[in-house]
């Protein structure tokens, strides 16, 4: 039975019809491929649109320029050109076949064979093409059946596909977390377990990117359990164990209770021991940004259960306070909701105000101002006369100390 792509919002985006005409898509020189096809069939929203074409990259560039469409040679040596349509990008990639691979990079050659291009893709559900005019799906490896069954399955021999690109191990678990139903494909899971050590050959940036994409999904827990049970992460992230997965599962439940958006970095914190030094080490190993590294350390730093949420937010920022409180199971979801809805005040006092009260200019001003701020925080951020009274008391204390 022939299956066709249903109508979807993205098919009517401005500039797409002109792009398809420029590529000869209505003569079957180009087809939609990959995630846009897969997600549309599932009724999901589509952000990225990819097109495969028989035209080689420089021909694609020329066709787009002749049609007045902005063309960016984002990966022209590997066959990819990006068309920019009214501010949104479309990746256009020439049909390819692998000549050689080393687990990290592939040497490719261009082809005009749609099945040959599909055969080099990772999973059957990612190798679906859709005709631009009729919407008819080209499915060479049973991807439609797998999509309906919630089965993430490698094209061909899983061991060979992983040997071509080791990152496919992590991609398998990410796609299983997003699309899988029930038990994972046995051959795929077995191959991932057998080749887990090959992850050590990948750059830590690629590992981090794939892991954080997994953690950003609505419910990554079952996939993470499979990874831990199978020793998948042991070669590169031995800090993540079964207890960590259990902590993350509870965190996700608390995120839902507190109406908090999922945060991959926060979930990574839950997977790790509650130790800021360990978190910092993992962040450094994964070569995360300084901002992400600081967020991990802040979240994993212990804090008293009774600390007032707004006071905590003032001291470490709202993001850090939400992270820390969500990771602390002794703090209620209602408290976290309260924090997320409140406005953190700004300290209104200045050193000049203390000098105007008679405090002599010098190093003591900065010290006195810190004490005023600490008292202000501890008393719940009073304003007006209450803050003035705190400032008067601290100035008097410093003046007395100098006598």
HELIX and SHEET records of a PDB file:
HELIX    1   1 UNK A    9  UNK A   12  5                                   4    
HELIX    2   2 UNK A   16  UNK A   23  1                                   8    
HELIX    3   3 UNK A   25  UNK A   27  5                                   3    
HELIX    4   4 UNK A   35  UNK A   42  1                                   8    
HELIX    5   5 UNK A   57  UNK A   66  1                                  10    
HELIX    6   6 UNK A   76  UNK A   78  5                                   3    
HELIX    7   7 UNK A  114  UNK A  119  1                                   6    
HELIX    8   8 UNK A  124  UNK A  126  5                                   3    
HELIX    9   9 UNK A  143  UNK A  149  1                                   7    
HELIX   10  10 UNK A  158  UNK A  164  1                                   7    
HELIX   11  11 UNK A  168  UNK A  179  1                                  12    
HELIX   12  12 UNK A  186  UNK A  194  1                                   9    
HELIX   13  13 UNK A  196  UNK A  201  5                                   6    
HELIX   14  14 UNK A  204  UNK A  215  1                                  12    
HELIX   15  15 UNK A  221  UNK A  229  1                                   9    
HELIX   16  16 UNK A  242  UNK A  257  1                                  16    
HELIX   17  17 UNK A  264  UNK A  271  1                                   8    
HELIX   18  18 UNK A  276  UNK A  285  1                                  10    
HELIX   19  19 UNK A  290  UNK A  300  1                                  11    
HELIX   20  20 UNK A  309  UNK A  316  1                                   8    
HELIX   21  21 UNK A  318  UNK A  327  1                                  10    
HELIX   22  22 UNK A  333  UNK A  341  1                                   9    
HELIX   23  23 UNK A  351  UNK A  356  1                                   6    
HELIX   24  24 UNK A  363  UNK A  378  1                                  16    
HELIX   25  25 UNK A  385  UNK A  402  1                                  18    
SHEET    1   A 7 UNK A  70  UNK A  75  0                                        
SHEET    2   A 7 UNK A  80  UNK A  85 -1                                        
SHEET    3   A 7 UNK A  88  UNK A  94 -1                                        
SHEET    4   A 7 UNK A  49  UNK A  53  1                                        
SHEET    5   A 7 UNK A  30  UNK A  33 -1                                        
SHEET    6   A 7 UNK A 128  UNK A 131 -1                                        
SHEET    7   A 7 UNK A 137  UNK A 139 -1                                        
SHEET    1   B 2 UNK A  96  UNK A 101  0                                        
SHEET    2   B 2 UNK A 106  UNK A 110 -1                                        
END                                                                             
